[in-house]
Amino acid sequence: MTIVTSSIAEAAPTGSGSHTMLRDIIGRSATLFILAGAVLLIVLAAHLGDIVLQRRVIFCLVNLVAVVGLYIFMGNSGVLNFSSVGFMAIGAYTSALLTMMPGMKATFLPDLPAWLAAAEISPLAGAFAAGGMAALVALVVGWPLMRLSGIGAGIATLSLLIICYIVLGNWNSVTGGQQSLMGLKAYVGLWTSGLWAIAAITIAFIYQETRFAIALRASREDEVAARASGIHIVRERLIAFVLGAFVAGVGGALFGHFLGTLRVENFYFDPTFLFISMLVVGGMRSLTGAVAGTVLISLLTEILRLLEVGIPLPGTGLTLAAASGLGDVALAAVMLLIILFRPQGITGGREAIEFFRRKNGN
C-alpha cells in the first residue's frame, strides 16, 4: 500500500513526477511483457519441432491457462482450492454443447433439450460462454464458501470438485455420463493455446495490480489485521474466486477442443493435484511462479514419460528405460523437496522483473 500511495504522491503536475509515475507503470508492467514474451518464444520454438512436440507444447499451454486460473484465487488468498478442475469441467462441457454440430449432438446426445440440440455458436463465443458459465456457478456457490478459512475451506472446495464430478458423470441426457463425448471441433493449435495463455496471464496480472487483489493479499498475510482495517474479506475472496473460475472454464474449453473428445474422468483428482503441484513448485505467491512451475513440471513429466517408454542408446542395441509409474513418484518427490527446502517455490514468490532488478543490483 505504501508503494501505491507514494506513486500517487509522485504523480503531482510536475515533470519529474510524471516521469516517475511513467517509470513506475512501466516497471510494474515489465513482468507481464516478460511472461508474454516467454510464451511467444515457446510457441515459436515449438514450430521448429515435429507434430508430437507441438502437441506436448499445446497441452502445456492449456495447462498454463488452468494453473493461472488457480493462481488468481489460491495465490492471492492463500486459501487451498481443489475446485478449479471442477470449473474446468463445467467450461469444457458448456463449450462442447454449444459448439458441436447439431448432427453430432443428435448422434451422441439424443435426449438433449430441443433448444440446446439446435444451438451452434463459434468456438470463440463457446470459450467465453464456458468461462461465463463457470464464473456463474462460482458466484452462486462461492458466497457461503468464501466465509471459510484454513482446512474448512480446503474440504469445502474438495467437496465442490466431487459434486461437479458426480453431477456431470451421471447427467446422461446432457453430458453423456461416463461415456466419451465425441465430435468436438478440434480447433486448438499452437497459436490458439498460446494467445489464450497470454490472455490468461494478462487477466491475472491486471487483477493482481488492483486494490481488490492488494486487499486480498493483505488478508492472506494477516486475516485478523485485515478485518480490523476494514477489508471485506468475503467479498475480496469471492471476486478472485469468480475470476479464477472464469479462466479455469476457458481452460476447460481449450482442453476439450484440443483433444476433440471429453470424458468426465479427465476432470478429477489427477489434474487437480497436478495443477496444485505446478503452482506450489513454481511459487504460489507470484504469477511468475505459476508460469515457471507449469513449464518446469511439464518438461519434467515429458522427460520421465520418455524414460518410461524407453530411450534407445545409439550403437549399443540397448534401451534406457525406467520403471512404470516413475513419473508420478518423481513428481511427488519434487513437490516434497520444494516444500521442505524452498517452501516459497522456485521463484521465492517473486515476479520476473524482480530477478532482473536483483541481477542489476537495483
C-alpha positions in Angstrom: 0.0 0.0 0.0 2.9 2.3 0.7 4.1 1.8 -2.9 0.7 2.8 -4.3 0.5 5.8 -2.0 3.9 7.1 -3.0 3.1 6.6 -6.6 0.1 8.8 -6.3 2.0 11.4 -4.5 4.7 11.5 -7.1 2.0 12.0 -9.8 1.9 15.7 -9.0 1.7 18.0 -12.0 5.5 18.3 -12.3 7.8 17.0 -15.0 9.8 14.8 -12.6 6.6 13.5 -11.0 5.2 12.5 -14.4 8.4 10.7 -15.4 8.4 8.9 -12.0 4.9 7.7 -12.4 5.6 6.6 -16.0 8.7 4.6 -14.9 6.6 3.0 -12.1 3.9 1.9 -14.5 6.5 0.5 -17.0 8.3 -1.2 -14.2 5.2 -2.9 -12.8 4.2 -4.0 -16.4 7.6 -5.4 -17.2 6.6 -8.7 -15.6 3.6 -9.0 -18.0 5.8 -8.3 -21.0 8.4 -10.8 -19.9 5.9 -13.6 -19.3 4.0 -12.9 -22.5 7.3 -12.9 -24.4 8.3 -16.2 -22.9 5.0 -17.8 -24.1 5.6 -16.4 -27.6 9.1 -17.8 -27.6 7.8 -21.2 -26.6 5.2 -21.1 -29.4 7.8 -20.1 -32.0 10.3 -22.7 -30.8 7.6 -25.4 -31.0 7.0 -24.6 -34.7 10.5 -25.9 -35.3 9.7 -29.4 -33.8 7.6 -32.3 -35.1 3.9 -32.7 -34.5 4.4 -34.8 -31.3 6.4 -31.9 -29.7 3.9 -29.4 -30.9 1.0 -31.3 -29.2 3.0 -31.6 -26.0 3.6 -27.8 -26.0 -0.1 -27.2 -26.7 -1.0 -29.4 -23.8 1.4 -27.4 -21.6 -0.1 -24.1 -22.7 -3.6 -25.3 -22.0 -2.4 -26.4 -18.5 -0.9 -23.0 -18.1 -4.3 -21.4 -18.6 -5.7 -23.7 -15.9 -2.9 -23.0 -13.4 -3.2 -19.3 -13.9 -6.9 -19.6 -13.1 -5.9 -21.5 -9.9 -3.3 -18.8 -9.0 -5.8 -15.9 -9.3 -7.7 -17.2 -6.2 -5.3 -19.6 -4.4 -2.2 -17.5 -4.9 -3.7 -14.2 -3.8 -5.8 -15.5 -1.0 -3.6 -18.3 0.4 -6.7 -20.5 0.6 -6.3 -24.1 -0.6 -8.6 -24.6 -3.7 -9.4 -28.0 -5.1 -12.4 -26.9 -7.1 -10.6 -25.3 -10.1 -10.7 -28.5 -12.1 -14.5 -28.8 -11.5 -14.9 -25.4 -13.1 -12.7 -26.6 -16.0 -15.2 -29.5 -16.4 -18.2 -27.1 -16.4 -16.4 -24.9 -19.0 -15.5 -27.9 -21.2 -19.0 -29.3 -21.4 -20.6 -25.9 -21.8 -18.4 -25.2 -24.8 -18.9 -28.6 -26.2 -22.7 -28.5 -26.1 -22.8 -25.0 -27.6 -20.3 -25.5 -30.4 -20.9 -29.1 -31.6 -22.8 -29.6 -34.8 -26.5 -30.5 -34.3 -26.0 -33.7 -36.2 -23.2 -34.8 -33.8 -25.4 -33.9 -30.8 -28.3 -35.9 -32.3 -25.9 -38.9 -32.5 -24.2 -38.8 -29.1 -26.8 -36.9 -27.0 -30.2 -37.8 -28.5 -32.1 -36.7 -25.3 -30.8 -33.1 -25.2 -33.5 -30.3 -24.9 -34.5 -29.1 -28.3 -33.1 -25.6 -27.9 -29.7 -27.0 -26.9 -29.6 -29.6 -29.6 -30.1 -27.0 -32.3 -27.6 -24.5 -30.8 -24.3 -24.0 -32.6 -22.1 -21.0 -31.9 -18.5 -20.1 -32.9 -15.5 -21.6 -31.0 -14.6 -18.1 -29.6 -18.1 -17.5 -28.3 -18.1 -21.0 -26.9 -14.9 -20.3 -25.0 -16.4 -17.1 -23.5 -19.6 -19.0 -22.7 -17.5 -21.7 -21.0 -15.8 -19.1 -18.8 -19.1 -17.3 -18.1 -20.9 -20.5 -17.0 -18.0 -21.5 -14.7 -18.0 -18.0 -13.2 -21.8 -18.0 -12.7 -21.6 -21.3 -10.8 -18.6 -19.9 -8.8 -20.6 -16.9 -7.9 -23.6 -18.9 -6.6 -21.6 -21.4 -4.6 -18.8 -19.1 -3.6 -20.6 -16.7 -1.3 -21.1 -19.2 1.5 -17.7 -21.0 0.8 -15.7 -17.8 1.0 -16.6 -17.4 4.6 -14.5 -20.4 5.4 -10.7 -20.4 6.1 -8.0 -23.0 6.6 -8.8 -26.7 6.5 -12.5 -26.0 6.3 -12.1 -24.1 3.1 -10.0 -26.8 1.6 -12.5 -29.5 2.5 -15.4 -27.3 1.0 -13.6 -26.8 -2.3 -12.8 -30.6 -2.4 -16.5 -31.3 -1.9 -17.3 -29.0 -4.7 -15.0 -30.8 -7.1 -16.6 -34.2 -6.1 -20.1 -32.7 -6.6 -19.1 -31.5 -10.1 -17.7 -34.9 -11.0 -20.8 -36.8 -9.8 -23.3 -34.5 -11.4 -21.5 -34.4 -14.8 -20.8 -38.1 -14.7 -24.4 -39.0 -14.1 -26.3 -36.4 -16.2 -26.6 -38.8 -19.1 -29.0 -36.8 -21.2 -26.8 -33.7 -21.3 -23.2 -34.8 -20.8 -23.3 -38.4 -21.9 -22.5 -39.6 -18.3 -19.4 -41.8 -18.1 -19.3 -42.3 -21.8 -16.9 -40.3 -24.1 -18.5 -37.3 -25.7 -17.0 -37.1 -29.2 -17.4 -34.7 -32.1 -15.9 -31.6 -30.6 -14.3 -29.2 -33.1 -10.5 -29.6 -32.6 -9.5 -26.1 -33.3 -6.9 -25.6 -30.5 -3.4 -25.3 -32.0 -0.2 -23.7 -31.1 -1.3 -20.1 -31.7 -4.7 -20.6 -30.2 -3.4 -22.0 -27.0 -0.5 -19.5 -26.9 -2.8 -16.5 -27.3 -5.2 -17.8 -24.7 -2.3 -18.4 -22.3 -1.2 -14.8 -22.8 -4.8 -13.6 -22.3 -5.0 -15.6 -19.0 -1.6 -14.1 -17.8 -2.9 -10.6 -18.7 -6.1 -11.1 -16.8 -4.3 -12.4 -13.8 -1.7 -9.6 -13.9 -4.3 -6.8 -14.3 -6.2 -8.3 -11.4 -3.2 -8.6 -9.1 -2.5 -4.9 -9.6 -5.9 -3.8 -8.5 -6.9 -2.7 -5.0 -9.1 -5.8 -4.7 -6.1 -8.1 -5.0 -4.0 -5.9 -2.7 -6.7 -6.2 -0.1 -6.9 -9.9 -0.6 -3.2 -10.4 -0.2 -3.3 -8.4 3.0 -5.9 -10.9 4.3 -3.6 -13.7 3.2 -0.8 -12.3 5.4 -2.9 -11.5 8.4 -6.6 -12.1 8.3 -7.3 -10.6 11.8 -5.4 -7.4 10.9 -7.1 -7.2 7.6 -10.6 -7.4 9.1 -9.6 -4.8 11.7 -8.5 -2.5 8.8 -12.0 -2.7 7.3 -11.2 -5.1 4.5 -14.3 -7.1 3.4 -12.5 -10.5 3.1 -15.5 -12.5 1.9 -16.1 -10.0 -0.9 -12.5 -9.9 -2.0 -12.2 -13.7 -2.0 -15.4 -14.0 -4.0 -14.1 -11.7 -6.7 -10.9 -13.7 -7.1 -12.9 -17.0 -6.9 -15.2 -16.0 -9.7 -12.5 -14.5 -11.9 -10.3 -17.7 -11.4 -13.3 -19.8 -12.3 -13.8 -17.9 -15.5 -10.2 -18.5 -16.5 -10.4 -22.2 -15.5 -13.6 -22.5 -17.5 -11.9 -21.2 -20.6 -9.0 -23.7 -19.9 -11.6 -26.5 -19.8 -13.0 -25.4 -23.2 -9.4 -25.4 -24.7 -8.8 -28.8 -23.2 -11.9 -30.3 -24.8 -11.3 -28.7 -28.2 -7.7 -29.8 -28.2 -8.5 -33.5 -27.6 -11.7 -33.4 -29.6 -13.4 -35.6 -27.0 -14.5 -35.4 -23.4 -14.6 -37.8 -20.5 -15.7 -36.7 -17.1 -12.8 -38.7 -15.5 -10.4 -36.2 -17.2 -11.6 -33.7 -14.6 -11.0 -35.3 -11.2 -8.1 -35.9 -8.8 -5.2 -36.4 -11.3 -5.3 -32.9 -12.9 -6.3 -31.3 -9.6 -3.1 -32.4 -7.8 -1.0 -31.8 -11.0 -2.1 -28.2 -11.2 -1.6 -27.6 -7.5 1.9 -29.2 -7.8 2.7 -26.8 -10.7 1.6 -23.8 -8.7 3.4 -24.9 -5.5 6.6 -25.8 -7.2 6.8 -22.6 -9.1 5.7 -20.4 -6.2 2.1 -19.8 -5.5 2.6 -16.2 -4.4 3.5 -14.9 -7.8 2.2 -15.0 -11.3 5.8 -15.8 -12.5 5.7 -18.8 -10.2 2.5 -20.1 -11.8 4.1 -19.9 -15.3 7.5 -21.2 -14.2 6.0 -24.2 -12.3 3.8 -25.2 -15.2 6.7 -25.1 -17.7 9.1 -26.9 -15.3 6.7 -29.7 -14.3 5.5 -30.2 -18.0 9.2 -30.5 -19.0 9.9 -32.9 -16.2 6.8 -35.1 -16.9 7.7 -35.3 -20.6 11.3 -36.4 -19.8 10.0 -39.0 -17.4 7.5 -40.2 -19.9 10.2 -40.7 -22.5 12.2 -42.7 -19.9 9.2 -44.9 -19.2 8.7 -45.6 -22.9 12.5 -46.2 -23.3 15.3 -44.3 -25.0 17.5 -46.4 -27.3 21.2 -45.8 -26.8 22.9 -45.4 -30.3 25.4 -48.1 -31.3 24.7 -50.3 -28.2 21.5 -52.0 -29.0 20.4 -51.2 -25.5 17.3 -49.2 -24.4 17.4 -47.0 -21.3 14.0 -47.4 -19.7 12.6 -46.5 -16.3 10.1 -48.4 -14.2 6.4 -47.7 -14.9 5.0 -45.1 -12.6 8.3 -43.3 -12.1 6.8 -40.1 -13.3 4.2 -39.9 -10.5 6.8 -40.8 -7.9 9.3 -38.2 -9.2 6.6 -35.5 -9.3 5.6 -36.2 -5.7 9.3 -36.2 -4.7 10.0 -32.9 -6.4 7.0 -31.3 -4.7 8.1 -32.8 -1.3 11.6 -31.4 -1.8 10.3 -28.0 -2.8 8.1 -27.8 0.3 10.9 -28.9 2.6 13.8 -26.8 1.2 12.1 -24.0 -0.7 8.6 -23.5 0.7 8.1 -20.3 -1.4 8.7 -22.3 -4.6 11.5 -21.9 -7.2 10.7 -18.2 -7.7 10.5 -17.5 -4.0 7.2 -15.7 -4.5 8.9 -13.0 -6.6 7.9 -11.7 -10.1 10.1 -11.9 -13.1 11.1 -8.3 -13.1 12.5 -8.6 -9.5 15.1 -11.1 -10.7 16.4 -8.6 -13.3 16.5 -5.9 -10.7 18.4 -8.1 -8.3 20.9 -9.0 -11.0 21.5 -5.4 -11.8 21.8 -4.5 -8.1 18.6 -2.3 -8.0 
